[in-house]
Amino acid sequence: MVRAFFWSIMLTFCLLYSNMQAEAAVCVVADPTGTRLNYRDQPSGAILGSLKNGLTVFSKDREGRWVSVVDISGFSIGYVYSMYIKCNDFSVSSKYPVLLGFDQLRNLGIDYSNKPKNKSKECFYIGDGLINLRVYREVLRRLETSKIDFDAYCFVTRADGLRFDPETGARLRTMWPYELGEEFQFEFPLEVPRCLRKAKVRIRPSGWFAQISFASCDLRYNPVTGASISDADKEFLLDKGLRLSGEAGPEPSETSVASVRSKKPATSSQLRELKKALEQPSEPVR
């Protein structure tokens, strides 16, 4: 009798625990009533605002029929009724992200270490929750030739989850700096979409926050999912842009992490091919 009671308690605990785990799926608001979806401060709590159908969000923690969501920049929104959003796991392509170690990244002209070589320039500080980045001389020359603003480059190459060109829908070359450790499960672009090369970047003087504008983009595709962009996502990006914060954003699910871990670090030939592609001169933005 005591044993049965013990196991029933353990089962209940496990079910509750599993319901509160981070899902980190990419979701789309899909309220079947056709009205805006309310989001709340807690499950069944006070209404904070509402979301348009078609808006892309990330799910985080589930509590029963409620799930907390964040926007595509990782900023918290609140809790929504889980039946009114449609979710899928992050997709990991067969080619990207490429797994790169510190020496391989230095070979590409970027450095996350605290002891970079000479002739490098440090990107703007964004807080302890995001890694700092230095760019070597060969990359600086490429940025100058292609007329890519340095702050725009520093922003995009630390924009976790920016996977697609918002104008063409092309998959961006992305990488996972695996030697940072599994707690840093970032997928960073290695190239800047054309429409963001001279984009305005707003940086908070004290750090911890930066924002890039999509005003110069002809938005046709969702930069996170690659799908045709919805009116709700277009409105959000033109209003909010993408934002970086020193605080943690959405974490990929175990399925996504496992698919990335199944990959092997880039080989020497793959690194040469990637470096050659990145070094190709591109038409400057006028």
VEXTOR-820942 format. One record per atom (N, C-alpha, C): y, z, x; residue in one letter. Coordinates in steps of 0.05 Angstrom, whole numbers, padded with zeros to 5 digits, always signed. Atoms other than C-alpha are relative to their C-alpha. Example, Ala and Ser with C-alpha at 12.3 -4.5 7.8 and 13.67 -1.06 7.14 Angstrom:
2
-00024+00000+00018a-00090+00156+00246a+00024+00000+00018a-00024-00001-00016s-00021+00143+00273s+00022+00014-00015s
This chain:
286
-00024+00000+00017m+00000+00000+00000m+00025+00000+00017m-00023-00002-00018v+00048+00020+00056v+00003-00026+00016v+00000+00025-00016r+00028-00042+00096r+00012-00023-00017r-00010+00021+00017a+00041-00088+00037a+00030+00002-00005a-00029-00005+00004f+00109-00056+00025f+00015-00008+00025f-00013+00007-00025f+00126-00064+00099f+00004-00030+00003f-00001+00029-00003w+00109-00138+00099w+00018-00013-00021w-00018+00011+00020s+00147-00151+00035s+00029+00004+00009s-00027-00004-00011i+00209-00120+00067i+00006-00020+00022i-00004+00018-00022m+00200-00162+00129m+00004-00029-00010m-00003+00027+00011l+00192-00226+00088l+00027-00003-00013l-00027+00001+00013t+00255-00210+00048t+00021-00003+00022t-00019+00001-00021f+00293-00198+00113f+00001-00028+00013f+00001+00026-00012c+00269-00264+00143c+00013-00021-00017c-00012+00020+00018l+00289-00303+00082l+00030+00002-00001l-00029-00004+00000l+00358-00272+00081l+00012-00010+00026l-00010+00008-00027y+00366-00284+00156y+00001-00030+00002y+00000+00029-00002s+00345-00356+00151s+00021-00013-00017s-00021+00011+00017n+00395-00368+00094n+00027+00003+00013n-00026-00004-00012m+00451-00344+00139m+00003-00014+00027m-00001+00014-00026q+00435-00388+00200q+00019-00023-00002q-00018+00023-00001a+00484-00441+00222a-00016-00026-00003a+00014+00025+00004e+00463-00509+00197e+00013-00022+00017e-00014+00019-00016a+00517-00549+00232a-00007-00029-00006a+00005+00027+00008a+00503-00612+00193a+00027-00013-00007a-00024+00014+00009v+00555-00666+00179v-00003-00005-00030v+00002+00001+00030c+00570-00666+00104c+00024-00015-00011c-00022+00014+00015v+00612-00704+00053v+00003+00015-00027v-00005-00013+00026v+00645-00670-00006v-00007-00020-00023v+00009+00018+00022a+00612-00698-00069a-00003+00017-00026a+00000-00015+00025d+00632-00658-00131d-00007-00019-00023d+00009+00019+00021p+00594-00691-00189p+00019+00000-00024p-00019+00001+00023t+00649-00672-00238t+00023-00019+00004t-00022+00018-00007g+00697-00718-00202g+00026+00014+00006g-00024-00015-00007t+00747-00663-00192t-00001+00010+00029t+00000-00011-00027r+00768-00631-00126r-00018+00024+00001r+00019-00022-00004l+00719-00581-00097l+00015+00025+00010l-00013-00025-00009n+00745-00509-00092n-00014+00011+00024n+00012-00016-00021y+00735-00471-00028y+00012+00028-00001y-00007-00028+00005r+00737-00396-00025r-00001+00017+00026r-00001-00017-00024d+00747-00338+00024d-00027+00012+00006d+00027-00010-00003q+00675-00315+00014q-00017-00010-00024q+00016+00009+00023p+00616-00332-00032p+00009+00013-00026p-00010-00009+00026s+00641-00327-00104s+00027+00014+00002s-00025-00015-00005g+00707-00302-00075g+00024-00015-00011g-00026+00011+00009a+00780-00320-00085a+00003-00029+00009a-00004+00029-00006i+00798-00394-00087i+00024-00002+00019i-00021+00005-00020l+00838-00415-00025l+00013-00027-00003l-00010+00027+00003g+00846-00488-00042g-00022-00018-00010g+00020+00018+00010s+00808-00551-00059s-00001-00024+00019s+00006+00023-00018l+00778-00612-00023l-00005-00025-00016l+00005+00025+00014k+00777-00685-00043k-00028-00010+00004k+00026+00013-00004n+00712-00721-00055n+00002-00021+00022n+00001+00020-00022g+00692-00763+00005g+00009+00012+00027g-00009-00012-00025l+00721-00714+00057l-00024+00009+00016l+00021-00008-00019t+00677-00703+00118t+00005+00029+00009t-00002-00027-00010v+00663-00630+00136v-00026+00006+00015v+00024-00009-00013f+00612-00592+00178f-00008+00026-00014f+00010-00026+00010s+00568-00538+00148s-00005+00019+00022s+00004-00021-00020k+00562-00472+00184k-00021+00019-00010k+00018-00021+00009d+00531-00410+00153d-00006-00002-00029d+00008+00001+00028r+00492-00411+00088r-00006+00028-00010r+00006-00025+00013e+00491-00351+00042e-00007-00006-00029e+00009+00008+00027g+00448-00366-00019g+00008-00028-00006g-00008+00027+00009r+00479-00425-00056r+00028-00007+00012r-00027+00005-00012w+00544-00420-00015w-00003-00007+00029w+00001+00007-00029v+00558-00450+00053v+00029-00001+00010v-00026+00002-00012s+00617-00442+00099s+00003-00027+00014s-00005+00026-00012v+00648-00507+00123v+00025+00001+00017v-00023+00004-00017v+00696-00529+00177v+00008-00029-00001v-00009+00028+00000d+00737-00592+00184d-00011-00014+00025d+00012+00016-00021i+00720-00648+00233i+00010+00009+00028i-00010-00011-00025s+00761-00612+00287s-00013+00027+00006s+00013-00026-00004g+00720-00548+00278g+00016+00023-00010g-00016-00022+00011f+00774-00508+00242f-00012+00009-00027f+00012-00011+00024s+00749-00462+00187s+00015-00008-00025s-00012+00006+00026i+00760-00483+00115i-00006+00023-00019i+00008-00021+00018g+00721-00432+00074g-00028-00005-00011g+00026+00003+00012y+00660-00427+00029y+00001-00019-00024y+00002+00018+00022v+00639-00482-00019v-00028+00002-00012v+00026+00000+00013y+00582-00489-00069y-00017-00022+00012y+00016+00018-00017s+00526-00522-00029s-00010-00024-00015s+00010+00023+00016m+00503-00567-00087m+00021-00022-00002m-00021+00020+00003y+00570-00603-00084y+00008-00013+00026y-00004+00015-00025i+00565-00629-00013i-00026-00012+00008i+00024+00014-00010k+00516-00679+00016k+00000+00001+00030k+00001-00005-00028c+00493-00663+00086c-00023-00015+00014c+00020+00012-00017n+00455-00697+00142n+00004+00012+00028n-00002-00010-00027d+00439-00675+00213d+00016-00019+00017d-00013+00017-00020f+00479-00701+00272f-00019-00022+00009f+00017+00021-00011s+00453-00768+00295s+00005-00002+00030s-00001+00004-00029v+00438-00777+00369v-00011-00027+00006v+00010+00027-00005s+00433-00849+00392s-00020+00001+00024s+00020+00002-00021s+00379-00872+00440s+00013-00001+00028s-00013+00004-00026k+00431-00886+00494k+00021+00022+00006k-00021-00021-00004y+00485-00833+00483y-00005+00024-00018y-00014-00005-00024p+00502-00780+00499p-00017-00002+00025p+00014+00000-00026v+00483-00789+00572v+00002+00028+00012v+00000-00027-00012l+00464-00724+00607l+00009-00003+00029l-00011+00002-00027l+00506-00716+00670l+00004+00027+00012l-00005-00025-00015g+00508-00662+00723g+00027-00001+00014g-00027-00002-00012f+00569-00639+00762f+00005-00022+00021f-00004+00020-00020d+00558-00686+00821d+00003-00028-00012d-00002+00026+00013q+00548-00745+00775q+00028-00003-00013q-00027+00001+00012l+00613-00728+00738l+00021-00004+00021l-00019+00005-00022r+00650-00724+00804r-00001-00029+00009r+00003+00029-00007n+00622-00793+00820n+00016-00018-00019n-00016+00015+00020l+00657-00817+00756l+00029+00007+00001l-00029-00007-00004g+00722-00783+00778g+00010+00023-00017g-00009-00023+00016i+00723-00721+00733i-00015+00024+00010i+00011-00024-00012d+00710-00649+00752d+00005+00024-00018d-00002-00024+00016y+00695-00586+00713y-00002+00026+00017y+00004-00023-00018s+00687-00541+00774s+00027+00013+00007s-00024-00014-00008n+00737-00491+00801n+00009-00008+00028n-00007+00008-00027k+00737-00524+00869k+00000-00030+00003k-00001+00029-00001p+00756-00597+00859p+00010-00010+00027p-00009+00011-00025k+00769-00643+00917k+00030-00007-00002k-00029+00007+00000n+00840-00664+00937n+00005-00025-00016n-00009+00024+00014k+00879-00719+00903k-00010+00000-00029k+00008-00003+00028s+00863-00693+00833s+00023+00011-00016s-00021-00010+00018k+00906-00676+00773k-00013+00015-00022k+00013-00017+00020e+00891-00620+00725e+00011-00006-00028e-00007+00005+00028c+00891-00632+00650c+00013+00026-00012c-00013-00022+00012f+00930-00587+00603f-00021+00022-00008f+00017-00023+00007y+00901-00517+00589y-00003+00002-00030y+00004-00002+00029i+00870-00508+00521i-00014+00026-00008i+00012-00026+00007g+00840-00438+00524g-00027+00004+00011g+00026-00007-00012d+00778-00403+00547d-00024-00011-00014d+00023+00010+00015g+00735-00432+00492g-00006-00029+00007g+00005+00027-00009l+00741-00502+00522l+00003-00002+00030l+00000+00002-00029i+00727-00522+00593i+00025-00014+00010i-00023+00014-00013n+00783-00543+00640n-00010-00024+00015n+00008+00026-00011l+00783-00612+00670l+00020-00009+00020l-00017+00012-00020r+00811-00645+00732r-00009-00029+00003r+00005+00028-00002v+00816-00720+00742v+00007-00010+00028v-00004+00009-00027y+00809-00755+00809y+00017-00025+00001y-00019+00022-00004r+00854-00808+00839r-00009-00027-00011r+00010+00026+00009e+00809-00867+00822e+00003-00003-00030e-00004+00001+00029v+00812-00849+00748v+00030-00002-00006v-00029+00001+00005l+00887-00838+00751l+00011-00029+00004l-00009+00028-00004r+00896-00909+00779r-00009-00017-00024r+00010+00015+00023r+00853-00936+00722r+00017+00005-00025r-00016-00007+00023l+00894-00899+00670l+00027-00014+00002l-00026+00013-00004e+00958-00927+00700e-00002-00030-00005e+00004+00028+00004t+00931-00998+00701t-00003-00007-00030t+00006+00005+00028s+00907-00994+00629s+00021+00012-00019s-00022-00012+00015k+00971-00958+00606k-00011+00021-00020k+00011-00022+00016i+00932-00897+00581i+00015+00025+00008i-00015-00025-00006d+00974-00834+00575d-00020+00021+00010d+00017-00020-00012f+00946-00778+00617f-00008+00022-00020f+00007-00020+00020d+00950-00726+00561d-00019-00010-00021d+00018+00011+00019a+00916-00773+00513a-00028-00002+00011a+00027+00001-00013y+00859-00783+00563y-00012+00028+00001y+00009-00028-00003c+00854-00707+00574c-00009+00010-00028c+00007-00009+00026f+00851-00696+00499f-00027-00013-00009f+00023+00015+00010v+00800-00750+00481v-00025+00008+00015v+00023-00006-00016t+00753-00733+00538t-00009+00029-00002t+00009-00027+00007r+00749-00661+00512r-00003+00003-00030r+00002-00001+00029a+00744-00680+00438a-00030-00002-00008a+00029-00002+00006d+00673-00657+00422d-00005-00013-00027d+00008+00012+00025g+00642-00702+00369g+00014-00026-00006g-00013+00026+00004l+00690-00762+00376l-00019-00021+00012l+00022+00018-00009r+00635-00815+00379r+00006-00029-00005r-00004+00027+00008f+00664-00878+00348f+00029-00008+00001f-00027+00010+00001d+00725-00922+00355d+00008-00002-00029d-00008-00001+00028p+00763-00911+00290p+00010-00027-00011p-00008+00026+00009e+00786-00984+00288e-00023-00020-00001e+00021+00020-00001t+00724-01023+00308t-00027+00011-00008t+00025-00012+00007g+00668-00973+00293g-00020-00001+00023g+00018+00002-00023a+00639-00985+00363a-00007+00028+00010a+00009-00026-00011r+00598-00927+00392r+00013+00003+00027r-00012-00006-00026l+00636-00895+00449l-00020+00010+00019l+00017-00012-00020r+00604-00878+00514r+00006+00029+00002r-00004-00029+00000t+00594-00803+00511t-00020+00013+00019t+00017-00014-00019m+00562-00751+00556m-00002+00029-00008m+00004-00029+00003w+00535-00680+00555w-00001+00012+00028w+00001-00013-00027p+00553-00639+00618p-00020+00023+00000p+00022-00019+00005y+00486-00604+00616y+00000+00024+00019y+00000-00022-00020e+00498-00562+00679e+00020+00023-00008e-00017-00022+00010l+00551-00522+00641l-00017+00022-00013l+00017-00019+00014g+00493-00488+00606g-00003-00007-00029g+00005+00007+00028e+00463-00492+00537e+00020+00012-00020e-00020-00011+00018e+00518-00449+00508e+00023-00020-00004e-00020+00021+00003f+00564-00509+00520f-00013-00026-00009f+00014+00023+00011q+00532-00560+00474q+00021-00021-00009q-00021+00019+00007f+00589-00610+00477f-00009-00029+00005f+00003+00029-00005e+00587-00686+00470e+00027-00011+00003e-00028+00009-00006f+00649-00713+00504f+00001-00030+00005f-00004+00029-00006p+00674-00786+00504p+00008-00003+00030p-00007+00008-00027l+00681-00820+00572l+00022-00022+00000l-00020+00021+00003e+00730-00872+00545e+00018+00006-00023e-00020-00005+00021v+00791-00873+00501v+00002-00024-00018v-00004+00022+00019p+00794-00916+00438p+00028-00012+00004p-00025+00015-00005r+00848-00969+00444r+00024+00012-00015r-00023-00009+00016c+00891-00941+00388c+00010+00028+00007c-00008-00027-00008l+00893-00872+00420l+00010+00001+00029l-00007+00000-00028r+00912-00893+00490r+00029+00009+00005r-00028-00009-00003k+00986-00880+00478k+00007+00019-00023k-00004-00018+00023a+00977-00831+00420a+00016+00024+00008a-00016-00024-00005k+01024-00773+00414k-00018+00025+00000k+00016-00025-00002v+00992-00707+00437v+00020+00023-00001v-00016-00024+00002r+01023-00642+00416r-00015+00024+00012r+00014-00022-00014i+01006-00583+00461i+00017+00025-00003i-00014-00026+00003r+01024-00511+00445r+00006+00011+00028r-00007-00010-00026p+01062-00483+00505p-00017+00022+00011p+00016-00022-00008s+01019-00421+00507s-00030-00007+00003s+00028+00008-00001g+00955-00462+00506g-00014+00006-00027g+00017-00007+00022w+00897-00452+00457w+00001-00020-00023w-00001+00019+00022f+00917-00511+00413f+00013-00026+00010f-00011+00027-00005a+00929-00586+00420a-00008-00018-00023a+00004+00018+00023q+00933-00642+00369q+00007-00028+00009q-00005+00028-00006i+00929-00718+00375i+00004-00014-00026i-00007+00014+00024s+00959-00765+00324s-00015-00026-00002s+00014+00026+00006f+00922-00824+00291f+00019-00019-00013f-00020+00017+00014a+00987-00855+00266a+00000-00028+00010a+00000+00027-00011s+00979-00915+00312s-00027-00014-00004s+00027+00011+00005c+00907-00928+00288c-00001-00014-00027c+00007+00012+00026d+00886-00977+00234d-00028+00011-00007d+00024-00015+00004l+00834-00929+00209l-00019-00014-00019l+00021+00014+00015r+00771-00965+00186r-00027+00015+00000r+00026-00013-00003y+00714-00921+00210y+00005+00030+00006y-00001-00029-00006n+00701-00846+00213n-00006+00004+00029n+00005-00003-00029p+00708-00827+00287p-00023+00019+00007p+00023-00018-00005v+00653-00775+00280v-00026-00012-00008v+00025+00010+00011t+00600-00810+00238t-00003-00030+00004t+00002+00029-00002g+00617-00884+00248g-00001-00015-00026g+00001+00012+00026a+00613-00896+00173a+00028-00011-00008a-00026+00009+00010s+00667-00935+00136s+00016+00024-00010s-00015-00024+00005i+00723-00885+00129i+00008+00002-00030i-00008-00004+00028s+00737-00855+00061s+00030+00005-00002s-00028-00005+00004d+00806-00848+00031d+00007+00029+00007d-00005-00029-00006a+00800-00772+00038a+00001+00005+00030a+00000-00003-00029d+00783-00776+00112d+00024-00013+00013d-00023+00013-00010k+00838-00826+00125k+00025+00016-00004k-00023-00017+00006e+00889-00781+00091e+00000+00024+00018e+00002-00024-00017f+00864-00721+00130f+00008-00006+00029f-00005+00007-00028l+00867-00756+00198l+00029-00007+00004l-00028+00008-00003l+00936-00785+00186l+00018+00025-00003l-00016-00024+00003d+00961-00716+00165d-00005+00020+00022d+00007-00021-00019k+00924-00670+00213k-00006-00010+00028k+00010+00010-00026g+00899-00716+00268g-00026+00015+00008g+00021-00017-00011l+00845-00686+00312l+00013+00023+00016l-00011-00023-00013r+00856-00617+00340r-00021+00013+00018r+00016-00016-00019l+00829-00577+00399l+00009+00029-00001l-00008-00028-00001s+00827-00502+00402s-00018+00014+00020s+00016-00016-00019g+00803-00450+00452g-00021+00015-00014g+00021-00013+00015e+00761-00421+00396e-00023-00019-00006e+00024+00017+00003a+00691-00446+00381a+00002-00016-00026a+00002+00018+00023g+00682-00505+00334g-00028-00002-00010g+00027+00003+00011p+00620-00531+00298p-00021-00003+00022p+00022+00002-00018e+00555-00523+00335e-00021-00020-00011e+00021+00018+00009p+00501-00577+00333p-00024+00015-00009p+00024-00014+00010s+00438-00559+00296s-00022-00001+00021s+00023+00000-00019e+00372-00544+00331e-00013-00027+00002e+00011+00027-00001t+00347-00613+00312t+00015-00018+00019t-00016+00017-00018s+00405-00647+00347s-00003+00009+00029s+00002-00010-00027v+00401-00602+00408v-00027-00008+00012v+00027+00007-00010a+00326-00614+00414a-00001-00030+00007a+00001+00029-00006s+00337-00690+00411s+00015-00006+00026s-00014+00004-00025v+00388-00685+00467v-00016+00011+00024v+00016-00012-00021r+00344-00639+00508r-00024-00017+00008r+00023+00017-00006s+00288-00689+00503s+00007-00022+00019s-00009+00020-00020k+00330-00736+00545k-00001+00011+00028k-00001-00007-00028k+00329-00736+00620k+00027-00006+00011k-00026+00006-00012p+00391-00733+00664p+00001-00029+00009p-00003+00028-00007a+00419-00801+00681a-00010-00005+00028a+00010+00008-00026t+00385-00837+00739t+00023-00012+00016t-00020+00012-00018s+00423-00866+00798s+00008-00028-00011s-00006+00027+00010s+00418-00936+00768s+00016+00001-00026s-00015-00003+00025q+00443-00912+00700q+00028+00009+00006q-00027-00009-00007l+00501-00877+00733l+00017-00023+00011l-00014+00023-00010r+00520-00940+00771r+00008-00019-00022r-00006+00017+00023e+00517-00980+00707e+00022+00011-00017e-00021-00013+00015l+00560-00929+00671l+00026-00002+00014l-00025+00001-00016k+00611-00926+00727k+00012-00028+00000k-00010+00028+00000k+00616-01002+00730k+00013-00007-00027k-00011+00006+00026a+00627-01006+00655a+00027+00014-00004a-00025-00015+00003l+00681-00952+00657l+00023-00011+00017l-00020+00010-00018e+00716-00986+00715e+00010-00028-00007e-00008+00027+00008q+00722-01053+00680q+00029+00002-00010q-00028+00000+00009p+00796-01068+00671p+00002-00007-00029p-00004+00005+00029s+00818-01065+00599s+00029-00009-00004s-00027+00010+00006e+00878-01099+00567e+00018+00023-00006e-00019-00023+00006p+00938-01051+00568p+00010-00001-00029p-00012-00002+00026v+00966-01027+00503v+00030-00006+00003v-00029+00007-00003r+01035-01058+00493r+00016+00013-00021r
